[in-house]
């Protein structure tokens, strides 16, 4: 409804999960040695919105006994750029990578917040310019190494939108329809 009345295509929340059969997710594994294997996860999605998302998170789930998996994270844009997001050793069975508050990533994006810098059209970024989203196919690429025979790795990407539900959301992502119904 928000988009209908404002005439703007506001971003909705996108969730891609390597566990299950999420559309746009590919998980490949290749044996390197007896105790080492690559586990690569590629999450592809179309971004067709007129605004930027409100937050970006990656939730990692790993299964291992003693040796933690090691990951390299990359972001691919529709115009072919590949932006390194960083490296991480997954320290617990469930971990969150909050891209929106990653200070190293913010510096790498020339001071832009990741939810803007990762989606912005480079032609609209710069001094005295207002960034606009680059529409098209984006990819989160996770190149993982696991060091045990039964070790495994899964990931979930959540691109939080600015609207959800029939009435949209407030600044804390709470569904406004609940407030409207309660008030009525």
Buried (B, 14 or more C-beta within 10 A) or exposed (E): EBBEEEEEBBBBBBEBBBEEEBEBBEBEEEEEEEEBBEBBBBBBBEBEBBBBBBBBBBBBBBBBEEBBBBBBBBBBBBEEEEBEBBEBEBEEEEBEBEBBEBEEBBEBBEEBBBBBBBBBBEEEBEEEEEBBBBBEEBBBBBBBBBBBEEBBBBBBBBBBBBBBBEBBBEEEBEBBBEEEEEEE
